[in-house]
Amino acid sequence: MIDQDYGNRTPATPMTNHQHNHTPDPQKNIAVAFFLNASFTIIEIIGGVLTNSVAILSDAVHDLGDTFSLGLSWYTERIARRKPDSRYTYGYKRFPVLAALVNAVFLLGASIFVLSRAIPLILNPEPVHAEGMIWLAILGIIFNGAAVLKLRKGDSINEKVVRLHLLEDTLGWAAVLIGAVVIRFTGLLWLDPLMGVMIALFIIYNALKNLREALRIFLQASPADSDIPELEEKLMKIQGINEIHDIRTWTIDGMTHVYTLHVVTERGFPAEGYPELKKQVRDTLKAAGFEFVTIEIDRYDEHCGLSDC
């Protein structure tokens, strides 16, 4: 007997139980960040030309890429709201993970590009208009900092990667501000690219972490926030269960988890007790954060046909 519970109406975790009241809307948050980033990118390109700052122009190219990434994230968050259908029976929640994967790869590429531009400038710095850089840096901190704050409570992997994009930009502009002030009073032109290198290395480290998380989801690894052995022990304590096997766990988007298993009943356990048994198994799994649960019940003398039965 197989029981499939597609719990679209019952969220898996406390975080999602009151999403409509307390959890920020990822789509709206990313939309705000997108328009903030797009607007400032235009300002940045113009300012980079006027100040003759290679660092600012390089960051403008980076921000242009960030704008594309934000647009992609915004679009996929909209797709994620679609209900399951015959084509995607688990729904569209994995599309933002795809965007996060693309964004993480792009972020790595952009950071490597920044390194390729910044390292030569340490050895051969170029003159810049320090005062103009100071004002642009202040604007950059305001625009990008506001976007980071807008996304600060986002829990989806998509929002995490986008937030990392914007945090990089905010830190970058803080470095530009400090560097511009120092350059203005000391003439040490190499400080700006040096700080850019340090920030790029920091972002590469974090981007690799997000990339690994996205790959774990796509490769259907067990949810990182679930203790599977401990959960199996809880299931085995349910009255009527003699054994559990063929356990499969994975996560759809990092927050929505799936659990399938075979339950072998004890000798003499009546068939009329199956509904209550399934309810207890389902409740135990949902309390642990598993929204989609599939249960197959085997009698003690039944062979399920799987090699590991």
SULCOR-V424113 format. One record per backbone hydrogen bond with DSSP energy under -0.5 kcal/mol. NH is the residue of the N-H (numbers start at 1). CO is the residue of the C=O. If there is no record, write none. Layout:
nh:NH co:CO
nh:NH co:CO
This chain:
nh:3 co:295
nh:5 co:3
nh:5 co:293
nh:6 co:4
nh:7 co:5
nh:7 co:291
nh:8 co:6
nh:10 co:7
nh:11 co:9
nh:16 co:13
nh:17 co:13
nh:18 co:14
nh:19 co:16
nh:21 co:18
nh:22 co:18
nh:23 co:18
nh:23 co:19
nh:26 co:24
nh:29 co:25
nh:30 co:26
nh:31 co:27
nh:32 co:28
nh:33 co:29
nh:34 co:30
nh:35 co:31
nh:36 co:32
nh:37 co:33
nh:38 co:34
nh:39 co:35
nh:40 co:36
nh:41 co:37
nh:42 co:38
nh:43 co:39
nh:44 co:40
nh:45 co:41
nh:46 co:42
nh:47 co:43
nh:48 co:44
nh:49 co:45
nh:50 co:46
nh:51 co:47
nh:52 co:48
nh:53 co:48
nh:54 co:52
nh:57 co:53
nh:58 co:54
nh:59 co:55
nh:60 co:56
nh:61 co:57
nh:62 co:58
nh:63 co:59
nh:64 co:60
nh:65 co:61
nh:66 co:62
nh:67 co:63
nh:68 co:64
nh:69 co:65
nh:70 co:66
nh:71 co:67
nh:72 co:68
nh:73 co:69
nh:74 co:70
nh:75 co:71
nh:76 co:72
nh:77 co:73
nh:78 co:74
nh:79 co:75
nh:80 co:76
nh:81 co:78
nh:82 co:79
nh:85 co:88
nh:89 co:87
nh:91 co:88
nh:92 co:82
nh:95 co:92
nh:98 co:94
nh:99 co:95
nh:100 co:96
nh:101 co:97
nh:102 co:98
nh:103 co:99
nh:104 co:100
nh:105 co:101
nh:106 co:102
nh:107 co:103
nh:108 co:104
nh:109 co:105
nh:110 co:106
nh:111 co:107
nh:112 co:108
nh:113 co:109
nh:114 co:110
nh:115 co:111
nh:116 co:112
nh:117 co:113
nh:118 co:114
nh:119 co:115
nh:120 co:116
nh:121 co:117
nh:122 co:118
nh:122 co:119
nh:123 co:119
nh:124 co:120
nh:129 co:51
nh:130 co:128
nh:133 co:129
nh:134 co:130
nh:135 co:131
nh:136 co:132
nh:137 co:133
nh:138 co:134
nh:139 co:135
nh:140 co:136
nh:141 co:137
nh:142 co:138
nh:143 co:139
nh:144 co:140
nh:145 co:141
nh:146 co:142
nh:147 co:143
nh:148 co:144
nh:149 co:145
nh:150 co:146
nh:151 co:147
nh:152 co:149
nh:154 co:151
nh:157 co:253
nh:160 co:156
nh:161 co:157
nh:162 co:158
nh:163 co:159
nh:164 co:160
nh:165 co:161
nh:166 co:162
nh:167 co:163
nh:168 co:164
nh:169 co:165
nh:170 co:166
nh:171 co:167
nh:172 co:168
nh:173 co:169
nh:174 co:170
nh:175 co:171
nh:176 co:172
nh:177 co:173
nh:178 co:174
nh:179 co:175
nh:180 co:176
nh:181 co:177
nh:182 co:178
nh:183 co:179
nh:184 co:180
nh:185 co:181
nh:186 co:182
nh:187 co:182
nh:187 co:183
nh:189 co:187
nh:191 co:188
nh:192 co:189
nh:193 co:189
nh:194 co:190
nh:195 co:191
nh:196 co:192
nh:197 co:193
nh:198 co:194
nh:199 co:195
nh:200 co:196
nh:201 co:197
nh:202 co:198
nh:203 co:199
nh:204 co:200
nh:205 co:201
nh:206 co:202
nh:207 co:203
nh:208 co:204
nh:209 co:205
nh:210 co:206
nh:211 co:207
nh:212 co:208
nh:213 co:209
nh:214 co:210
nh:215 co:211
nh:216 co:212
nh:217 co:213
nh:218 co:214
nh:219 co:215
nh:220 co:217
nh:221 co:216
nh:226 co:223
nh:228 co:226
nh:231 co:227
nh:232 co:228
nh:233 co:229
nh:234 co:230
nh:235 co:231
nh:236 co:232
nh:237 co:233
nh:237 co:234
nh:238 co:235
nh:241 co:238
nh:242 co:240
nh:242 co:264
nh:243 co:264
nh:245 co:262
nh:248 co:260
nh:250 co:258
nh:251 co:221
nh:252 co:256
nh:253 co:256
nh:257 co:255
nh:257 co:289
nh:258 co:250
nh:259 co:292
nh:260 co:248
nh:261 co:294
nh:262 co:245
nh:263 co:296
nh:264 co:243
nh:265 co:263
nh:265 co:298
nh:266 co:240
nh:269 co:266
nh:273 co:270
nh:274 co:271
nh:277 co:273
nh:278 co:274
nh:279 co:275
nh:280 co:276
nh:281 co:277
nh:282 co:278
nh:283 co:279
nh:284 co:280
nh:285 co:281
nh:286 co:282
nh:287 co:283
nh:288 co:284
nh:289 co:286
nh:290 co:285
nh:291 co:257
nh:291 co:289
nh:292 co:257
nh:293 co:5
nh:293 co:291
nh:294 co:259
nh:295 co:3
nh:296 co:261
nh:297 co:1
nh:298 co:263
nh:298 co:296
nh:302 co:299
nh:304 co:302
nh:309 co:306
